[in-house]
């Protein structure tokens, strides 16, 4: 069996191993690996996709993977990365979020055979655990001093942390112990902010099953941009995996606009291209920097893997429209998505010169006439030279839009 550790290290995905040598040894044969996903929101984002992609890589290498949706731990709230106590969500919201996250995970994980992959909900076992059983069977194995030593807790001591969130690391530890007993899980993975929770799981397993118990953990790097800022935020906010919250086109635009340095880094992190394919793209990119080879390949691969080939092809076509000016075949939804932020309301009838001034394509009527005479104005993809022409809804695309292009790069949108 292919040992996946070298591939994960090449891609810069893993920051910490509990014991890299042991992890490498374990992964030389088929193992069961699990990762937890928090249902605090109805959709995961591209940051979560890093963990999903690691699971997929492990599954592709022949290992069994388990995606755990935290239906129970989501009721408590993970203190990791939080500066203050989380507001607890209602059972109805958590149940809906849990189902939504489960549906998203099903898109990416091969569930055709339980020996390849499965999705579980920790409410199925933690929900049955009484308070007394929790304290007697698990709580007694965790000293308060040990729990306070974890950065996830110590970072919150000054601001304050409730017993509820303080107990979170024990619940996550129970998850690892339970999945080891019921499914043979030997490795847990998580984001690097989960290091304290993951190692607490090792502590519980070894106290209950002995120091020789086979169990290890590894955490993924927090993905950042070249400027050091947290990855995954666009002007619209987080990049969600739900296409209704972040469309394939918006996702494509985010990645195609990354820096050269980030594009090279993200090719390794987010795509399933082989080492050789990535190195070929990087060489071509560096030889033709102005062509943005790495960005184009990265954006296409990410959208294809998350939303499918058809969505990726459509995103490419929509992206190329603004460069070619061939806007005639755009649908109403595509027009809104590409140019909606530039929209200006139009009167029932408007002269071309007044149109350019109203949309901001010209500062004055004189300048508007100059642009028209220089053959630099297009309406809905066609050059216009008649400064006297009037426009109405009869001239509109999709029954309401005038797409105005001035020069090669300047676009404006009018709506009747």
Residue pairs with C-beta under 8 A, 6 or more apart in sequence:
1 28
1 29
1 30
1 61
1 62
2 61
2 62
3 24
3 27
3 28
3 61
4 27
4 57
4 58
4 61
4 63
5 14
5 20
5 23
5 24
5 27
7 57
7 61
7 275
8 14
8 54
8 57
10 268
10 275
11 268
11 269
12 221
12 265
12 268
12 269
13 50
13 54
13 220
13 221
13 268
13 269
14 218
14 219
14 220
14 221
15 192
15 219
15 220
15 221
15 222
16 192
16 195
16 218
16 219
17 23
17 216
17 217
17 218
18 198
18 199
18 202
18 216
18 217
18 218
19 216
22 214
22 216
23 187
23 216
23 218
26 186
26 187
26 214
26 216
27 58
27 61
27 63
27 187
30 62
30 63
30 64
31 63
31 64
31 186
31 187
32 63
32 64
32 65
32 66
32 179
32 183
32 184
32 185
32 186
32 187
33 55
33 58
33 63
33 64
33 65
33 66
33 185
33 186
33 187
33 188
33 189
34 65
34 66
34 67
34 68
34 175
34 176
34 179
34 183
34 185
34 187
34 188
34 189
35 51
35 54
35 55
35 65
35 66
35 67
35 68
35 188
35 189
35 190
36 68
36 69
36 70
36 73
36 122
36 172
36 175
36 188
36 190
37 44
37 48
37 51
37 67
37 68
37 69
37 70
37 101
37 105
38 70
38 73
38 74
38 78
39 69
39 70
39 71
39 74
39 94
39 97
39 98
39 100
39 101
40 74
40 77
40 86
40 89
40 97
41 97
42 96
42 97
42 100
42 101
42 242
43 100
43 101
43 104
43 240
43 241
43 242
43 245
44 52
44 101
44 104
44 240
44 241
45 232
45 238
45 239
45 240
45 241
45 246
46 231
46 232
46 238
46 239
46 240
46 241
46 251
46 270
46 302
47 191
47 223
47 231
47 232
47 238
48 241
49 241
49 270
49 306
50 191
50 220
50 223
50 269
50 270
51 189
51 190
51 191
51 220
52 67
52 105
52 108
52 109
53 269
53 270
53 272
54 189
54 220
55 65
55 67
55 108
55 109
55 117
55 189
56 65
56 108
56 109
56 272
57 272
58 65
59 65
59 109
59 110
59 116
59 117
60 272
64 115
64 116
64 117
64 118
64 183
65 109
65 116
65 117
65 118
66 117
66 118
66 119
66 120
66 179
66 183
66 185
67 105
67 109
67 117
67 118
67 119
67 120
68 119
68 120
68 121
68 122
68 175
68 179
69 98
69 101
69 102
69 105
69 119
69 120
69 121
69 122
70 98
70 121
70 122
71 94
71 95
71 98
71 121
71 122
71 123
71 124
71 127
72 121
72 122
72 123
72 125
72 126
72 127
72 171
73 122
73 126
73 168
73 171
73 172
73 175
74 89
74 94
74 97
74 98
75 88
75 89
75 91
75 94
75 123
76 164
76 165
76 167
76 168
76 171
77 85
77 86
77 88
77 164
77 165
77 168
78 86
78 152
78 165
78 168
78 172
78 197
79 86
79 152
79 153
79 156
79 161
79 165
79 166
79 168
80 152
80 191
80 193
80 194
80 196
80 197
81 193
82 156
82 165
83 156
83 159
84 159
84 160
85 160
85 161
85 162
85 165
86 165
89 97
98 121
98 123
100 242
102 119
102 121
104 241
104 242
105 119
106 119
109 117
109 119
110 116
110 117
111 117
111 118
111 119
118 183
120 179
122 171
122 175
122 178
125 174
125 178
126 171
126 174
126 175
129 174
134 170
134 174
138 170
138 173
138 174
138 177
138 204
139 167
139 170
141 203
141 204
141 207
141 208
142 169
142 170
142 173
142 200
142 203
142 204
146 203
147 153
147 166
147 169
147 170
147 200
148 154
148 157
150 169
150 196
150 197
150 199
150 200
151 195
151 196
152 169
152 193
152 194
152 196
152 197
153 161
153 166
153 169
153 196
156 165
168 197
169 196
169 197
169 200
170 200
170 204
172 197
172 198
172 200
172 201
173 197
173 200
173 201
173 203
173 204
173 205
174 204
175 201
176 185
176 188
176 198
176 201
176 202
176 204
176 205
176 215
177 201
177 204
177 205
177 208
179 185
180 186
180 205
180 209
180 213
180 215
186 214
186 215
186 216
187 215
187 216
187 217
187 218
188 198
188 201
188 215
188 217
189 198
189 217
189 218
189 219
189 220
190 197
190 198
190 217
190 219
190 220
191 219
191 220
191 222
192 219
192 220
192 221
192 222
193 222
194 219
195 217
195 219
198 217
198 219
199 217
201 215
201 217
202 215
202 216
202 217
205 213
205 215
206 213
206 215
222 230
222 231
223 231
223 232
223 266
223 269
224 230
224 231
225 231
225 258
225 259
225 262
226 259
226 261
226 262
226 265
232 238
232 239
233 239
234 246
234 250
234 254
236 246
236 250
238 246
239 246
239 250
239 251
239 254
240 246
241 306
243 307
243 311
247 337
248 303
248 306
248 307
248 311
248 312
248 314
248 315
249 314
249 315
249 318
249 319
249 334
249 337
249 338
250 337
251 299
251 302
251 303
251 306
251 307
251 315
252 299
252 300
252 302
252 303
252 312
252 315
252 316
252 318
252 319
253 299
253 319
254 299
255 263
255 266
255 270
255 295
255 298
255 299
255 302
255 303
256 292
256 295
256 296
256 298
256 299
256 319
257 295
258 266
258 295
258 298
260 285
260 289
260 294
260 295
263 285
263 292
263 294
263 295
263 298
264 282
264 285
264 294
266 298
266 302
267 273
267 278
267 281
267 282
267 294
267 297
267 298
267 301
268 278
270 298
270 301
270 302
270 305
271 278
271 297
271 298
271 301
271 302
271 305
272 301
272 305
273 281
273 297
273 301
281 293
281 294
281 297
282 294
284 293
285 291
285 292
285 293
285 294
299 315
300 312
300 315
300 316
301 312
303 311
303 312
303 315
304 311
304 312
318 330
318 334
318 337
318 338
321 327
321 330
321 338
322 338
322 409
322 411
325 378
325 381
325 405
325 408
326 381
327 335
327 380
327 381
327 397
327 403
327 405
328 380
328 381
328 397
330 338
330 397
330 398
330 403
331 398
332 398
332 399
332 400
332 401
335 397
335 398
335 401
335 403
335 413
336 343
339 403
339 411
339 412
339 413
340 413
342 411
342 412
342 413
343 413
343 414
343 415
344 358
344 359
344 360
344 412
344 413
344 414
344 415
345 414
345 415
346 355
346 358
346 391
346 402
346 414
346 415
346 416
348 392
348 393
348 416
349 390
349 391
349 392
350 358
350 390
350 391
350 414
351 388
351 389
351 390
351 391
352 368
352 372
352 377
352 379
352 384
352 386
352 387
352 388
352 389
352 390
352 391
353 362
353 365
353 368
353 369
353 372
353 387
354 365
354 368
355 361
355 391
355 402
355 404
355 414
356 362
356 368
356 371
356 372
356 377
356 404
356 406
357 363
357 364
357 365
357 368
358 414
359 404
359 412
359 413
359 414
360 412
361 368
361 371
361 377
361 404
361 406
361 410
361 412
362 368
362 371
362 406
368 387
369 387
371 377
371 406
372 384
372 385
372 386
372 387
373 385
373 387
375 383
375 385
376 406
376 407
377 383
377 384
377 404
377 405
377 406
378 384
378 404
378 405
378 406
379 391
379 395
379 402
379 403
379 404
379 405
380 395
380 396
380 397
380 401
380 402
380 403
381 403
381 405
391 402
392 416
393 399
393 400
393 416
395 402
396 402
396 416
397 403
400 415
400 416
401 413
401 414
401 415
401 416
402 413
402 414
402 415
402 416
403 411
403 412
403 413
404 411
404 412
404 413
404 414
405 411
405 412
406 412
